[in-house]
Amino acid sequence: MARLLLLICLICVPLIVVGVAMSALTRAAQDGRALARDIAAPGKGVTMERISYTALILLMLGVTSGLLGGL
């Protein structure tokens, strides 16, 4: 009985992982398209927001890569 349960888990877990990954990729693609539309047609006062987000992303990349923060 334990072997059967283990076999079922070994089959279900990879399927669940693939499903979650596909869902995340689909959501990322949708968000990317929406962001591209927003960038292509900017509204009022979003320039400073874009600069802030860009600076934040660069700061996070620098810290996580070790370029900033001194390893």
Secondary structure as GFF3:
##gff-version 3
##sequence-region A 1 71
A	DSSP	alpha_helix	2	40	.	.	.	ID=ss1
A	DSSP	alpha_helix	47	65	.	.	.	ID=ss2
###
